């Protein structure tokens, strides 16, 4: 069974329930369509630690990323909320995703 995690923006979670991400996962649609023939489970649904939390210096975030490895997460999907209205990825998210990739976990940009 493939273990998936989703990474979302802390600020966006002021108004987001995660319902669209979960719906896409459950229906294996949009960015999750690639798993149509695989058994998958959401092993983690996490947020960044905010705009001022730099991944290399944030011990709490490092603990979250260590946990992804410990839980055997194989792929992390970055939510649409990790980009601004112009489609530019948040630099904090970019750094987090680089750290995730360095841990041997596949990164996919997109959920729904």
N, C-alpha and C positions, 0 to 999 in steps of 0.2 A: 504494500500500500504506500502510495506517495504522500508524504507529509508536506503540506503547503502552509505558508504564513502570509499574512497581508500586513503591509506597512502603510500607515496613514498619517496625515498631518495633524498634530495636536490642536492647532488653531481651528482647522476645519471641523474637528469633532465637537465644536461648540454647537454646530447645527446639523451634524451628520449622525445618523443612527447606524451606519454601516449596512443598511438594508440592501442597497443596490449592489454592493460588493458581494454580500452573501447570496443574493438572488442569482447573480451571474455565476457564482461558484456552484450553487445547488443545481442550476440548470445546465452547467457546463457550457456556458455561452460566453461571448466576447473573448476576453483574454484567457478564459479557462477552457475554451473549446479544445485546446491542445490535449486536454486530459479526457476527452470523450470516451476513449477506449481503456482508460485506466481507473483503478480504484484509488480514490483520493480522500483525504481528510484535512480539514483546517486544524492545524496543530497550534497556531498562534495568530492572534489578531492584535497587532501592536501599533503604537503611535511613537512618533519622534518625541523628544523631550522639550521641544519648543525651539523658536528661532534663535535664541541665544545659547543654546546648548550645543557646543561643538563636540562632535563625536569622539575625537581623540582624547578629549579632556573630561568627558562626562562619564564618571564611574558607573552611574545608574544605567546609562545606555549601553556601556560595555557589558554590564551584567545581563541586560536583555539579549544582547547578541551572543554572549556565551551560552545563554539558555537555549537559543535557537539550535546551536550545535548540539548541546546536550540532549535536546528533544528529538534530534535526528531530522530536522527540517531540511528538505531537499531543494525547495524553491521558495523565493519570496517575491510576491507581487506588490509593486508600489501602486497605491491607489491614484486615481485621477486627481485627487485633491493635493497631490504632491507637486503639481504644476500650477503656475499662475494662469491668469486669463489669456495670456499671449502664448501659452503652451511651453513656457520655460520651466525647467525643473528647479526646484528650490535647491540652493547650494548645500544646505545642511543635509537634505535628503540625498543629494549626489554623493556626499562624503559617507553617509551611512551605508548606501548601497555599495560603494567601493569597499568598505570594511566587510560587508556581508560577503561579497564576491571573494575577498581575500581569505575568507574562512571556508571556501570551497562550496558555497551555496549558490545555486543559480539565481539570477535576478531577472525578473520580467517586469518591464515598465507597463503597467496597465492592469486594471481589474474589470470594470464595466465600461 
